[in-house]
Amino acid sequence: MAMLVVLMDRDDRQALLTPSHVAALGRLGVASVGLVGDESTLAVVVEGWAFDPVRAADTAHAALGVADRQVQTLYQLAHVAVSPAT
């Protein structure tokens, strides 16, 4: 599953995932969205089997409503499955 993380400063604006944001992300092949952060940083994690994060990063920013904000975009470098040792 492909993953893209969009980091931004946390400010007075709330991070909203409106129905139109979710629909736009779905059209990009996104299957799930996570929202994480701390006092100063907000991160939106988008994932999907049919999602191409490298080609769709700018479109994903627009779909999230953050195209006008300064953001940092992180791309997935590796994915490792972990299971208990036997």
C-alpha positions in Angstrom: 0.0 0.0 0.0 1.4 3.4 -1.0 1.7 6.1 1.6 2.2 9.9 1.6 2.6 12.0 4.7 1.9 15.8 4.6 3.4 17.8 7.4 2.4 21.3 8.3 2.6 23.8 11.1 -0.3 23.6 13.4 -2.0 27.0 13.5 -5.3 28.4 14.4 -7.0 26.7 11.4 -8.5 23.4 12.1 -7.6 20.4 9.9 -10.9 19.4 8.4 -11.7 16.4 6.3 -14.9 17.4 4.6 -16.9 15.0 2.5 -15.5 16.8 -0.6 -11.9 16.3 0.6 -12.6 12.6 1.2 -14.3 12.2 -2.2 -11.3 13.9 -3.9 -8.8 11.7 -2.1 -10.9 8.6 -3.1 -10.6 9.6 -6.8 -6.8 9.6 -6.3 -6.9 6.0 -5.1 -6.6 6.8 -1.4 -8.2 4.1 0.8 -7.5 5.6 4.3 -6.5 8.9 5.9 -4.9 9.4 9.3 -4.5 12.6 11.2 -1.7 12.9 13.8 0.2 15.7 15.4 1.5 17.4 18.5 1.3 21.0 19.8 3.2 22.5 16.8 2.9 20.0 13.9 0.1 18.4 12.1 0.5 15.4 9.8 -2.0 13.9 7.4 -1.2 10.3 6.4 -2.9 9.1 3.2 -2.6 5.5 2.0 -4.1 3.4 -0.9 -3.4 0.5 -3.1 -4.2 2.4 -6.2 -2.6 5.7 -5.0 0.6 6.9 -6.7 2.0 9.4 -4.1 4.8 10.7 -6.3 2.6 11.6 -9.3 -0.3 12.7 -7.2 1.3 14.7 -4.4 0.2 18.2 -5.7 -3.3 16.9 -6.4 -3.4 15.3 -2.9 -2.4 18.7 -1.4 -5.3 20.3 -3.3 -7.7 17.5 -2.3 -6.7 18.1 1.4 -7.3 21.8 1.1 -3.7 22.6 1.9 -2.4 23.7 -1.5 -2.1 27.3 -0.2 -0.1 26.3 2.9 3.6 25.6 3.3 3.8 21.9 3.8 6.5 19.2 3.8 5.7 16.0 1.9 7.3 12.7 3.0 7.3 9.7 0.7 7.3 6.1 1.8 10.8 4.6 1.6 10.2 1.1 3.0 7.4 -1.1 4.4 8.4 -4.0 6.7 6.0 -6.6 8.0 6.8 -7.8 11.5 5.7 -11.1 13.0 6.7 -12.9 16.2 9.8 -15.0 16.1 9.1 -18.8 16.3 
